Amino acid sequence: MKAAQLHAPGDIRVVDLPVPQPGPGQVLVKVMAYAPYGTDVGTYLNKGGRYVKDYPVGIGADFSGVVAGLGEGVEGLREGDRVSALALDHCGTCANCKAGRQNLCLDPAFKTLVRQTCCEEYTLVSARKLAVLPDAVGFDDAAMLAGPVDALNAFTRMGLKAGDTVGILGVGAMGLGAVAMARALDLDVVAIGGSGKRSQLAGELGAARLFPIAAHGEAVSDAVLVALPGGLPAVMETTASEWGMAQAFAVAAPGASVALTGGGALPVSNWEIVDRELAIFGVRAGAGQAQVLDLIASGKLSLRPTVTRRFALDDVAQAFSLLAGPEARDVGRVIIEIGEAE
Ligand SMILES: [Zn+2]
C-alpha cells in the first residue's frame, strides 16, 4: 500500500508498505479522507524537536474511512462500515470512561499518547476509538472532527449556552472547527486572528465579529477591547502559541472563562488570575464525537465550505509545503483524498 512517511523535518515521501494486519481489538480501516491540521504541520516540521524522535515515521490523525478487516474480539463493527476515529484511545471501563470522559481515561495503560497515523491507504485503529458514521455524514466532514470535538468539550466545560458570546482565538483548522461548533450551538462568535482567506472563512461560518490581523504575530487584543469594552466573557484559545495565549488572556473580561488547548507558560501571573477571577480550563481533545456527528447529520454543522484545496496521496508533499509556507494564510482546510468510493 502507499503510505506517507516523514524521513526528516520537511521531508515527506510516499513509500510502499505492506498492508498491516489487525491484532486483537484492532480494526483495519481503508482511509478515504485525511484532513491535516496544526499538529500535523508541527509534526511535518518537527517544531522544537518535540514531535518526532525517530525517523521514518507516519503522519496524520483526523480521518474517515471504511472498515476493511476486524481483529480478534472486535464486536459491533462490520466490514464496509463507514467510520471516523477519536484521537485518543481509552479503556472503556474506568470511572471517567463510564462517565463519558474517555479523553481522561484513568487506566495508566492509556496515559501515554499513542500517535495515530492515517496518511496511508490502510491504517490500524483500536476498535474503541471508532464511531460509525450516520448515513447523512460524508467522508469530508467526518475527517474534520477534531476541531468541533475539542470545541464542544471546551464550551461544555465553560458552561456556555445558546446566545452566550465566545471569543475564538485563531482561525486555523482548529479555530474554524471551533467557530462552526459554536454556531451549531447558537453561540455568538467573535473570531480573533487570521489573515487573508482564513478570517473570511470564519465570517462565512457565521462569526458575528471578525478581528483579522495583517501579518502573523500581530497584536490584535487592543482592537478587540476598543470594539468590545471590558473584554469577552469566554475565550477559547486554539493556536497553542505564545501569540494566541497573550491575546486570549488580554481580551478575557474579569470573571471570564478561558479554555486552553496547548501552549507553554501562562502569560498571566497567579495574582492576575485572582484579581480578574479567571476560570481556566484545559481541553484535552474530547469525547463528544457522537454528538458532533449528529450535528453534522442534522445539517447544523459542516466544515465542507472551509475546504479550499484537495490533493491526492501522491501529492502529499505539495500539500504540506503549502500548509507550512507563507501561502497558508489563504488556505482553509485541505483534504488529502486517499481511497476511492466503491
Ligand atoms: Zn478508561
Residues whose N, C-alpha, C, O or C-beta is under 5 A from the ligand:
A	BS01	ZN	H90 C91 G92 T93 C94 C97 C105 L106 D107
